[in-house]
Amino acid sequence: METFQKTTLIFTVIGAINWGLIGFFDFNLVESLFGVESILPKIVYAIVGICGLINIGIFFNRFECKEK
């Protein structure tokens, strides 16, 4: 399970870096790598979004375990 958590965290960090680049420099790394009209950026965005939701669940799961 730890490998799965690390993998989802890596994808979430990649998404955060991309959003930082968009916010600071108006540069979308995902679209520049895969193209604007391609289906690949949408797939990457979907994977990052799913990983972010999984990380929310992991966060609350760890929080509940530490309270006990």
mmCIF file of the N, C-alpha and C atoms, coordinates in Angstrom:
data_MODEL
# 
_entry.id   MODEL 
# 
loop_
_atom_site.group_PDB 
_atom_site.id 
_atom_site.type_symbol 
_atom_site.label_atom_id 
_atom_site.label_alt_id 
_atom_site.label_comp_id 
_atom_site.label_asym_id 
_atom_site.label_entity_id 
_atom_site.label_seq_id 
_atom_site.pdbx_PDB_ins_code 
_atom_site.Cartn_x 
_atom_site.Cartn_y 
_atom_site.Cartn_z 
_atom_site.occupancy 
_atom_site.B_iso_or_equiv 
_atom_site.pdbx_formal_charge 
_atom_site.auth_seq_id 
_atom_site.auth_comp_id 
_atom_site.auth_asym_id 
_atom_site.auth_atom_id 
_atom_site.pdbx_PDB_model_num 
ATOM 1   N N  . MET A 1 1  ? 0.819  -1.198 0.000   1.00 0.00 ? 1  MET A N  1 
ATOM 2   C CA . MET A 1 1  ? 0.000  0.000  0.000   1.00 0.00 ? 1  MET A CA 1 
ATOM 3   C C  . MET A 1 1  ? 0.863  1.263  0.000   1.00 0.00 ? 1  MET A C  1 
ATOM 4   N N  . GLU A 1 2  ? 2.033  1.197  0.606   1.00 0.00 ? 2  GLU A N  1 
ATOM 5   C CA . GLU A 1 2  ? 2.896  2.362  0.667   1.00 0.00 ? 2  GLU A CA 1 
ATOM 6   C C  . GLU A 1 2  ? 3.356  2.794  -0.721  1.00 0.00 ? 2  GLU A C  1 
ATOM 7   N N  . THR A 1 3  ? 3.611  1.845  -1.616  1.00 0.00 ? 3  THR A N  1 
ATOM 8   C CA . THR A 1 3  ? 4.009  2.176  -2.986  1.00 0.00 ? 3  THR A CA 1 
ATOM 9   C C  . THR A 1 3  ? 2.877  2.897  -3.705  1.00 0.00 ? 3  THR A C  1 
ATOM 10  N N  . PHE A 1 4  ? 1.650  2.426  -3.505  1.00 0.00 ? 4  PHE A N  1 
ATOM 11  C CA . PHE A 1 4  ? 0.482  3.070  -4.110  1.00 0.00 ? 4  PHE A CA 1 
ATOM 12  C C  . PHE A 1 4  ? 0.341  4.509  -3.611  1.00 0.00 ? 4  PHE A C  1 
ATOM 13  N N  . GLN A 1 5  ? 0.518  4.707  -2.316  1.00 0.00 ? 5  GLN A N  1 
ATOM 14  C CA . GLN A 1 5  ? 0.410  6.047  -1.742  1.00 0.00 ? 5  GLN A CA 1 
ATOM 15  C C  . GLN A 1 5  ? 1.489  6.977  -2.290  1.00 0.00 ? 5  GLN A C  1 
ATOM 16  N N  . LYS A 1 6  ? 2.703  6.478  -2.417  1.00 0.00 ? 6  LYS A N  1 
ATOM 17  C CA . LYS A 1 6  ? 3.780  7.295  -2.958  1.00 0.00 ? 6  LYS A CA 1 
ATOM 18  C C  . LYS A 1 6  ? 3.524  7.642  -4.423  1.00 0.00 ? 6  LYS A C  1 
ATOM 19  N N  . THR A 1 7  ? 2.989  6.691  -5.180  1.00 0.00 ? 7  THR A N  1 
ATOM 20  C CA . THR A 1 7  ? 2.685  6.941  -6.594  1.00 0.00 ? 7  THR A CA 1 
ATOM 21  C C  . THR A 1 7  ? 1.619  8.014  -6.737  1.00 0.00 ? 7  THR A C  1 
ATOM 22  N N  . THR A 1 8  ? 0.557  7.915  -5.937  1.00 0.00 ? 8  THR A N  1 
ATOM 23  C CA . THR A 1 8  ? -0.498 8.930  -6.021  1.00 0.00 ? 8  THR A CA 1 
ATOM 24  C C  . THR A 1 8  ? 0.026  10.294 -5.568  1.00 0.00 ? 8  THR A C  1 
ATOM 25  N N  . LEU A 1 9  ? 0.917  10.297 -4.576  1.00 0.00 ? 9  LEU A N  1 
ATOM 26  C CA . LEU A 1 9  ? 1.488  11.559 -4.125  1.00 0.00 ? 9  LEU A CA 1 
ATOM 27  C C  . LEU A 1 9  ? 2.360  12.188 -5.206  1.00 0.00 ? 9  LEU A C  1 
ATOM 28  N N  . ILE A 1 10 ? 3.110  11.377 -5.943  1.00 0.00 ? 10 ILE A N  1 
ATOM 29  C CA . ILE A 1 10 ? 3.942  11.896 -7.039  1.00 0.00 ? 10 ILE A CA 1 
ATOM 30  C C  . ILE A 1 10 ? 3.075  12.572 -8.092  1.00 0.00 ? 10 ILE A C  1 
ATOM 31  N N  . PHE A 1 11 ? 1.971  11.926 -8.476  1.00 0.00 ? 11 PHE A N  1 
ATOM 32  C CA . PHE A 1 11 ? 1.082  12.528 -9.467  1.00 0.00 ? 11 PHE A CA 1 
ATOM 33  C C  . PHE A 1 11 ? 0.456  13.817 -8.947  1.00 0.00 ? 11 PHE A C  1 
ATOM 34  N N  . THR A 1 12 ? 0.124  13.855 -7.669  1.00 0.00 ? 12 THR A N  1 
ATOM 35  C CA . THR A 1 12 ? -0.441 15.065 -7.091  1.00 0.00 ? 12 THR A CA 1 
ATOM 36  C C  . THR A 1 12 ? 0.578  16.199 -7.088  1.00 0.00 ? 12 THR A C  1 
ATOM 37  N N  . VAL A 1 13 ? 1.826  15.887 -6.788  1.00 0.00 ? 13 VAL A N  1 
ATOM 38  C CA . VAL A 1 13 ? 2.884  16.895 -6.809  1.00 0.00 ? 13 VAL A CA 1 
ATOM 39  C C  . VAL A 1 13 ? 3.106  17.400 -8.231  1.00 0.00 ? 13 VAL A C  1 
ATOM 40  N N  . ILE A 1 14 ? 3.077  16.499 -9.210  1.00 0.00 ? 14 ILE A N  1 
ATOM 41  C CA . ILE A 1 14 ? 3.207  16.908 -10.609 1.00 0.00 ? 14 ILE A CA 1 
ATOM 42  C C  . ILE A 1 14 ? 2.094  17.901 -10.968 1.00 0.00 ? 14 ILE A C  1 
ATOM 43  N N  . GLY A 1 15 ? 0.873  17.610 -10.536 1.00 0.00 ? 15 GLY A N  1 
ATOM 44  C CA . GLY A 1 15 ? -0.235 18.533 -10.784 1.00 0.00 ? 15 GLY A CA 1 
ATOM 45  C C  . GLY A 1 15 ? -0.036 19.867 -10.097 1.00 0.00 ? 15 GLY A C  1 
ATOM 46  N N  . ALA A 1 16 ? 0.485  19.838 -8.879  1.00 0.00 ? 16 ALA A N  1 
ATOM 47  C CA . ALA A 1 16 ? 0.735  21.089 -8.159  1.00 0.00 ? 16 ALA A CA 1 
ATOM 48  C C  . ALA A 1 16 ? 1.814  21.919 -8.855  1.00 0.00 ? 16 ALA A C  1 
ATOM 49  N N  . ILE A 1 17 ? 2.847  21.262 -9.331  1.00 0.00 ? 17 ILE A N  1 
ATOM 50  C CA . ILE A 1 17 ? 3.901  21.981 -10.062 1.00 0.00 ? 17 ILE A CA 1 
ATOM 51  C C  . ILE A 1 17 ? 3.330  22.602 -11.329 1.00 0.00 ? 17 ILE A C  1 
ATOM 52  N N  . ASN A 1 18 ? 2.503  21.852 -12.044 1.00 0.00 ? 18 ASN A N  1 
ATOM 53  C CA . ASN A 1 18 ? 1.891  22.382 -13.264 1.00 0.00 ? 18 ASN A CA 1 
ATOM 54  C C  . ASN A 1 18 ? 1.032  23.603 -12.952 1.00 0.00 ? 18 ASN A C  1 
ATOM 55  N N  . TRP A 1 19 ? 0.221  23.538 -11.884 1.00 0.00 ? 19 TRP A N  1 
ATOM 56  C CA . TRP A 1 19 ? -0.605 24.684 -11.511 1.00 0.00 ? 19 TRP A CA 1 
ATOM 57  C C  . TRP A 1 19 ? 0.246  25.865 -11.085 1.00 0.00 ? 19 TRP A C  1 
ATOM 58  N N  . GLY A 1 20 ? 1.363  25.596 -10.417 1.00 0.00 ? 20 GLY A N  1 
ATOM 59  C CA . GLY A 1 20 ? 2.263  26.680 -10.056 1.00 0.00 ? 20 GLY A CA 1 
ATOM 60  C C  . GLY A 1 20 ? 2.844  27.363 -11.284 1.00 0.00 ? 20 GLY A C  1 
ATOM 61  N N  . LEU A 1 21 ? 3.229  26.563 -12.276 1.00 0.00 ? 21 LEU A N  1 
ATOM 62  C CA . LEU A 1 21 ? 3.746  27.129 -13.522 1.00 0.00 ? 21 LEU A CA 1 
ATOM 63  C C  . LEU A 1 21 ? 2.692  27.960 -14.246 1.00 0.00 ? 21 LEU A C  1 
ATOM 64  N N  . ILE A 1 22 ? 1.451  27.478 -14.218 1.00 0.00 ? 22 ILE A N  1 
ATOM 65  C CA . ILE A 1 22 ? 0.366  28.231 -14.846 1.00 0.00 ? 22 ILE A CA 1 
ATOM 66  C C  . ILE A 1 22 ? 0.146  29.546 -14.103 1.00 0.00 ? 22 ILE A C  1 
ATOM 67  N N  . GLY A 1 23 ? 0.128  29.488 -12.780 1.00 0.00 ? 23 GLY A N  1 
ATOM 68  C CA . GLY A 1 23 ? -0.132 30.692 -11.990 1.00 0.00 ? 23 GLY A CA 1 
ATOM 69  C C  . GLY A 1 23 ? 0.972  31.732 -12.074 1.00 0.00 ? 23 GLY A C  1 
ATOM 70  N N  . PHE A 1 24 ? 2.219  31.292 -12.025 1.00 0.00 ? 24 PHE A N  1 
ATOM 71  C CA . PHE A 1 24 ? 3.328  32.239 -12.000 1.00 0.00 ? 24 PHE A CA 1 
ATOM 72  C C  . PHE A 1 24 ? 3.780  32.689 -13.382 1.00 0.00 ? 24 PHE A C  1 
ATOM 73  N N  . PHE A 1 25 ? 3.772  31.772 -14.344 1.00 0.00 ? 25 PHE A N  1 
ATOM 74  C CA . PHE A 1 25 ? 4.374  32.071 -15.642 1.00 0.00 ? 25 PHE A CA 1 
ATOM 75  C C  . PHE A 1 25 ? 3.420  31.913 -16.825 1.00 0.00 ? 25 PHE A C  1 
ATOM 76  N N  . ASP A 1 26 ? 2.153  31.566 -16.556 1.00 0.00 ? 26 ASP A N  1 
ATOM 77  C CA . ASP A 1 26 ? 1.180  31.317 -17.615 1.00 0.00 ? 26 ASP A CA 1 
ATOM 78  C C  . ASP A 1 26 ? 1.717  30.286 -18.607 1.00 0.00 ? 26 ASP A C  1 
ATOM 79  N N  . PHE A 1 27 ? 2.325  29.233 -18.053 1.00 0.00 ? 27 PHE A N  1 
ATOM 80  C CA . PHE A 1 27 ? 2.925  28.163 -18.855 1.00 0.00 ? 27 PHE A CA 1 
ATOM 81  C C  . PHE A 1 27 ? 2.357  26.832 -18.405 1.00 0.00 ? 27 PHE A C  1 
ATOM 82  N N  . ASN A 1 28 ? 1.663  26.135 -19.315 1.00 0.00 ? 28 ASN A N  1 
ATOM 83  C CA . ASN A 1 28 ? 1.081  24.841 -19.006 1.00 0.00 ? 28 ASN A CA 1 
ATOM 84  C C  . ASN A 1 28 ? 2.029  23.751 -19.509 1.00 0.00 ? 28 ASN A C  1 
ATOM 85  N N  . LEU A 1 29 ? 2.732  23.119 -18.588 1.00 0.00 ? 29 LEU A N  1 
ATOM 86  C CA . LEU A 1 29 ? 3.725  22.106 -18.931 1.00 0.00 ? 29 LEU A CA 1 
ATOM 87  C C  . LEU A 1 29 ? 3.091  20.883 -19.591 1.00 0.00 ? 29 LEU A C  1 
ATOM 88  N N  . VAL A 1 30 ? 1.951  20.448 -19.098 1.00 0.00 ? 30 VAL A N  1 
ATOM 89  C CA . VAL A 1 30 ? 1.293  19.249 -19.645 1.00 0.00 ? 30 VAL A CA 1 
ATOM 90  C C  . VAL A 1 30 ? 0.898  19.475 -21.094 1.00 0.00 ? 30 VAL A C  1 
ATOM 91  N N  . GLU A 1 31 ? 0.281  20.611 -21.377 1.00 0.00 ? 31 GLU A N  1 
ATOM 92  C CA . GLU A 1 31 ? -0.131 20.886 -22.755 1.00 0.00 ? 31 GLU A CA 1 
ATOM 93  C C  . GLU A 1 31 ? 1.058  21.138 -23.665 1.00 0.00 ? 31 GLU A C  1 
ATOM 94  N N  . SER A 1 32 ? 2.130  21.684 -23.131 1.00 0.00 ? 32 SER A N  1 
ATOM 95  C CA . SER A 1 32 ? 3.307  21.889 -23.979 1.00 0.00 ? 32 SER A CA 1 
ATOM 96  C C  . SER A 1 32 ? 3.999  20.563 -24.296 1.00 0.00 ? 32 SER A C  1 
ATOM 97  N N  . LEU A 1 33 ? 3.902  19.602 -23.402 1.00 0.00 ? 33 LEU A N  1 
ATOM 98  C CA . LEU A 1 33 ? 4.503  18.286 -23.668 1.00 0.00 ? 33 LEU A CA 1 
ATOM 99  C C  . LEU A 1 33 ? 3.656  17.427 -24.609 1.00 0.00 ? 33 LEU A C  1 
ATOM 100 N N  . PHE A 1 34 ? 2.332  17.455 -24.423 1.00 0.00 ? 34 PHE A N  1 
ATOM 101 C CA . PHE A 1 34 ? 1.456  16.544 -25.147 1.00 0.00 ? 34 PHE A CA 1 
ATOM 102 C C  . PHE A 1 34 ? 0.603  17.204 -26.217 1.00 0.00 ? 34 PHE A C  1 
ATOM 103 N N  . GLY A 1 35 ? 0.586  18.522 -26.283 1.00 0.00 ? 35 GLY A N  1 
ATOM 104 C CA . GLY A 1 35 ? -0.224 19.217 -27.273 1.00 0.00 ? 35 GLY A CA 1 
ATOM 105 C C  . GLY A 1 35 ? -1.562 19.648 -26.697 1.00 0.00 ? 35 GLY A C  1 
ATOM 106 N N  . VAL A 1 36 ? -2.072 20.734 -27.219 1.00 0.00 ? 36 VAL A N  1 
ATOM 107 C CA . VAL A 1 36 ? -3.320 21.296 -26.699 1.00 0.00 ? 36 VAL A CA 1 
ATOM 108 C C  . VAL A 1 36 ? -4.529 20.483 -27.165 1.00 0.00 ? 36 VAL A C  1 
ATOM 109 N N  . GLU A 1 37 ? -4.527 20.070 -28.399 1.00 0.00 ? 37 GLU A N  1 
ATOM 110 C CA . GLU A 1 37 ? -5.681 19.382 -28.979 1.00 0.00 ? 37 GLU A CA 1 
ATOM 111 C C  . GLU A 1 37 ? -5.632 17.867 -28.786 1.00 0.00 ? 37 GLU A C  1 
ATOM 112 N N  . SER A 1 38 ? -4.634 17.363 -28.116 1.00 0.00 ? 38 SER A N  1 
ATOM 113 C CA . SER A 1 38 ? -4.480 15.924 -27.911 1.00 0.00 ? 38 SER A CA 1 
ATOM 114 C C  . SER A 1 38 ? -5.354 15.451 -26.752 1.00 0.00 ? 38 SER A C  1 
ATOM 115 N N  . ILE A 1 39 ? -5.639 14.164 -26.717 1.00 0.00 ? 39 ILE A N  1 
ATOM 116 C CA . ILE A 1 39 ? -6.400 13.564 -25.625 1.00 0.00 ? 39 ILE A CA 1 
ATOM 117 C C  . ILE A 1 39 ? -5.502 13.315 -24.413 1.00 0.00 ? 39 ILE A C  1 
ATOM 118 N N  . LEU A 1 40 ? -4.186 13.284 -24.618 1.00 0.00 ? 40 LEU A N  1 
ATOM 119 C CA . LEU A 1 40 ? -3.255 12.969 -23.538 1.00 0.00 ? 40 LEU A CA 1 
ATOM 120 C C  . LEU A 1 40 ? -3.298 13.955 -22.368 1.00 0.00 ? 40 LEU A C  1 
ATOM 121 N N  . PRO A 1 41 ? -3.378 15.272 -22.599 1.00 0.00 ? 41 PRO A N  1 
ATOM 122 C CA . PRO A 1 41 ? -3.495 16.169 -21.433 1.00 0.00 ? 41 PRO A CA 1 
ATOM 123 C C  . PRO A 1 41 ? -4.733 15.890 -20.592 1.00 0.00 ? 41 PRO A C  1 
ATOM 124 N N  . LYS A 1 42 ? -5.837 15.562 -21.236 1.00 0.00 ? 42 LYS A N  1 
ATOM 125 C CA . LYS A 1 42 ? -7.048 15.243 -20.482 1.00 0.00 ? 42 LYS A CA 1 
ATOM 126 C C  . LYS A 1 42 ? -6.853 13.995 -19.638 1.00 0.00 ? 42 LYS A C  1 
ATOM 127 N N  . ILE A 1 43 ? -6.139 13.013 -20.171 1.00 0.00 ? 43 ILE A N  1 
ATOM 128 C CA . ILE A 1 43 ? -5.856 11.791 -19.418 1.00 0.00 ? 43 ILE A CA 1 
ATOM 129 C C  . ILE A 1 43 ? -4.965 12.112 -18.216 1.00 0.00 ? 43 ILE A C  1 
ATOM 130 N N  . VAL A 1 44 ? -3.934 12.930 -18.443 1.00 0.00 ? 44 VAL A N  1 
ATOM 131 C CA . VAL A 1 44 ? -3.042 13.317 -17.348 1.00 0.00 ? 44 VAL A CA 1 
ATOM 132 C C  . VAL A 1 44 ? -3.813 14.080 -16.282 1.00 0.00 ? 44 VAL A C  1 
ATOM 133 N N  . TYR A 1 45 ? -4.659 15.016 -16.687 1.00 0.00 ? 45 TYR A N  1 
ATOM 134 C CA . TYR A 1 45 ? -5.452 15.784 -15.724 1.00 0.00 ? 45 TYR A CA 1 
ATOM 135 C C  . TYR A 1 45 ? -6.382 14.861 -14.938 1.00 0.00 ? 45 TYR A C  1 
ATOM 136 N N  . ALA A 1 46 ? -6.986 13.891 -15.603 1.00 0.00 ? 46 ALA A N  1 
ATOM 137 C CA . ALA A 1 46 ? -7.881 12.955 -14.920 1.00 0.00 ? 46 ALA A CA 1 
ATOM 138 C C  . ALA A 1 46 ? -7.108 12.115 -13.902 1.00 0.00 ? 46 ALA A C  1 
ATOM 139 N N  . ILE A 1 47 ? -5.931 11.643 -14.288 1.00 0.00 ? 47 ILE A N  1 
ATOM 140 C CA . ILE A 1 47 ? -5.117 10.842 -13.362 1.00 0.00 ? 47 ILE A CA 1 
ATOM 141 C C  . ILE A 1 47 ? -4.705 11.670 -12.153 1.00 0.00 ? 47 ILE A C  1 
ATOM 142 N N  . VAL A 1 48 ? -4.263 12.901 -12.384 1.00 0.00 ? 48 VAL A N  1 
ATOM 143 C CA . VAL A 1 48 ? -3.861 13.782 -11.283 1.00 0.00 ? 48 VAL A CA 1 
ATOM 144 C C  . VAL A 1 48 ? -5.053 14.064 -10.367 1.00 0.00 ? 48 VAL A C  1 
ATOM 145 N N  . GLY A 1 49 ? -6.213 14.303 -10.941 1.00 0.00 ? 49 GLY A N  1 
ATOM 146 C CA . GLY A 1 49 ? -7.407 14.555 -10.131 1.00 0.00 ? 49 GLY A CA 1 
ATOM 147 C C  . GLY A 1 49 ? -7.798 13.357 -9.284  1.00 0.00 ? 49 GLY A C  1 
ATOM 148 N N  . ILE A 1 50 ? -7.765 12.182 -9.875  1.00 0.00 ? 50 ILE A N  1 
ATOM 149 C CA . ILE A 1 50 ? -8.088 10.955 -9.127  1.00 0.00 ? 50 ILE A CA 1 
ATOM 150 C C  . ILE A 1 50 ? -7.071 10.741 -8.008  1.00 0.00 ? 50 ILE A C  1 
ATOM 151 N N  . CYS A 1 51 ? -5.807 10.960 -8.308  1.00 0.00 ? 51 CYS A N  1 
ATOM 152 C CA . CYS A 1 51 ? -4.765 10.799 -7.290  1.00 0.00 ? 51 CYS A CA 1 
ATOM 153 C C  . CYS A 1 51 ? -4.945 11.799 -6.155  1.00 0.00 ? 51 CYS A C  1 
ATOM 154 N N  . GLY A 1 52 ? -5.354 13.016 -6.484  1.00 0.00 ? 52 GLY A N  1 
ATOM 155 C CA . GLY A 1 52 ? -5.627 14.006 -5.445  1.00 0.00 ? 52 GLY A CA 1 
ATOM 156 C C  . GLY A 1 52 ? -6.757 13.562 -4.531  1.00 0.00 ? 52 GLY A C  1 
ATOM 157 N N  . LEU A 1 53 ? -7.814 13.001 -5.101  1.00 0.00 ? 53 LEU A N  1 
ATOM 158 C CA . LEU A 1 53 ? -8.924 12.500 -4.285  1.00 0.00 ? 53 LEU A CA 1 
ATOM 159 C C  . LEU A 1 53 ? -8.486 11.325 -3.416  1.00 0.00 ? 53 LEU A C  1 
ATOM 160 N N  . ILE A 1 54 ? -7.663 10.459 -3.966  1.00 0.00 ? 54 ILE A N  1 
ATOM 161 C CA . ILE A 1 54 ? -7.141 9.332  -3.187  1.00 0.00 ? 54 ILE A CA 1 
ATOM 162 C C  . ILE A 1 54 ? -6.299 9.854  -2.031  1.00 0.00 ? 54 ILE A C  1 
ATOM 163 N N  . ASN A 1 55 ? -5.494 10.874 -2.283  1.00 0.00 ? 55 ASN A N  1 
ATOM 164 C CA . ASN A 1 55 ? -4.661 11.440 -1.215  1.00 0.00 ? 55 ASN A CA 1 
ATOM 165 C C  . ASN A 1 55 ? -5.491 12.081 -0.121  1.00 0.00 ? 55 ASN A C  1 
ATOM 166 N N  . ILE A 1 56 ? -6.644 12.638 -0.452  1.00 0.00 ? 56 ILE A N  1 
ATOM 167 C CA . ILE A 1 56 ? -7.532 13.166 0.586   1.00 0.00 ? 56 ILE A CA 1 
ATOM 168 C C  . ILE A 1 56 ? -7.973 12.030 1.500   1.00 0.00 ? 56 ILE A C  1 
ATOM 169 N N  . GLY A 1 57 ? -8.346 10.904 0.908   1.00 0.00 ? 57 GLY A N  1 
ATOM 170 C CA . GLY A 1 57 ? -8.745 9.748  1.700   1.00 0.00 ? 57 GLY A CA 1 
ATOM 171 C C  . GLY A 1 57 ? -7.611 9.225  2.562   1.00 0.00 ? 57 GLY A C  1 
ATOM 172 N N  . ILE A 1 58 ? -6.411 9.188  2.024   1.00 0.00 ? 58 ILE A N  1 
ATOM 173 C CA . ILE A 1 58 ? -5.246 8.734  2.782   1.00 0.00 ? 58 ILE A CA 1 
ATOM 174 C C  . ILE A 1 58 ? -4.976 9.689  3.934   1.00 0.00 ? 58 ILE A C  1 
ATOM 175 N N  . PHE A 1 59 ? -5.101 10.982 3.690   1.00 0.00 ? 59 PHE A N  1 
ATOM 176 C CA . PHE A 1 59 ? -4.880 11.984 4.726   1.00 0.00 ? 59 PHE A CA 1 
ATOM 177 C C  . PHE A 1 59 ? -5.822 11.762 5.906   1.00 0.00 ? 59 PHE A C  1 
ATOM 178 N N  . PHE A 1 60 ? -7.113 11.594 5.642   1.00 0.00 ? 60 PHE A N  1 
ATOM 179 C CA . PHE A 1 60 ? -8.066 11.403 6.727   1.00 0.00 ? 60 PHE A CA 1 
ATOM 180 C C  . PHE A 1 60 ? -7.876 10.057 7.400   1.00 0.00 ? 60 PHE A C  1 
ATOM 181 N N  . ASN A 1 61 ? -7.492 9.037  6.644   1.00 0.00 ? 61 ASN A N  1 
ATOM 182 C CA . ASN A 1 61 ? -7.252 7.720  7.223   1.00 0.00 ? 61 ASN A CA 1 
ATOM 183 C C  . ASN A 1 61 ? -6.083 7.795  8.207   1.00 0.00 ? 61 ASN A C  1 
ATOM 184 N N  . ARG A 1 62 ? -5.008 8.442  7.834   1.00 0.00 ? 62 ARG A N  1 
ATOM 185 C CA . ARG A 1 62 ? -3.849 8.581  8.726   1.00 0.00 ? 62 ARG A CA 1 
ATOM 186 C C  . ARG A 1 62 ? -4.188 9.447  9.939   1.00 0.00 ? 62 ARG A C  1 
ATOM 187 N N  . PHE A 1 63 ? -5.016 10.461 9.727   1.00 0.00 ? 63 PHE A N  1 
ATOM 188 C CA . PHE A 1 63 ? -5.401 11.336 10.827  1.00 0.00 ? 63 PHE A CA 1 
ATOM 189 C C  . PHE A 1 63 ? -6.198 10.563 11.865  1.00 0.00 ? 63 PHE A C  1 
ATOM 190 N N  . GLU A 1 64 ? -7.115 9.703  11.418  1.00 0.00 ? 64 GLU A N  1 
ATOM 191 C CA . GLU A 1 64 ? -7.920 8.903  12.339  1.00 0.00 ? 64 GLU A CA 1 
ATOM 192 C C  . GLU A 1 64 ? -7.057 7.898  13.077  1.00 0.00 ? 64 GLU A C  1 
ATOM 193 N N  . CYS A 1 65 ? -6.051 7.325  12.423  1.00 0.00 ? 65 CYS A N  1 
ATOM 194 C CA . CYS A 1 65 ? -5.192 6.338  13.068  1.00 0.00 ? 65 CYS A CA 1 
ATOM 195 C C  . CYS A 1 65 ? -4.343 6.978  14.170  1.00 0.00 ? 65 CYS A C  1 
ATOM 196 N N  . LYS A 1 66 ? -3.905 8.215  13.981  1.00 0.00 ? 66 LYS A N  1 
ATOM 197 C CA . LYS A 1 66 ? -3.065 8.871  14.977  1.00 0.00 ? 66 LYS A CA 1 
ATOM 198 C C  . LYS A 1 66 ? -3.845 9.304  16.209  1.00 0.00 ? 66 LYS A C  1 
ATOM 199 N N  . GLU A 1 67 ? -5.155 9.505  16.090  1.00 0.00 ? 67 GLU A N  1 
ATOM 200 C CA . GLU A 1 67 ? -5.959 9.929  17.229  1.00 0.00 ? 67 GLU A CA 1 
ATOM 201 C C  . GLU A 1 67 ? -6.148 8.811  18.215  1.00 0.00 ? 67 GLU A C  1 
ATOM 202 N N  . LYS A 1 68 ? -6.139 7.584  17.775  1.00 0.00 ? 68 LYS A N  1 
ATOM 203 C CA . LYS A 1 68 ? -6.430 6.441  18.661  1.00 0.00 ? 68 LYS A CA 1 
ATOM 204 C C  . LYS A 1 68 ? -5.305 6.140  19.586  1.00 0.00 ? 68 LYS A C  1 
# 
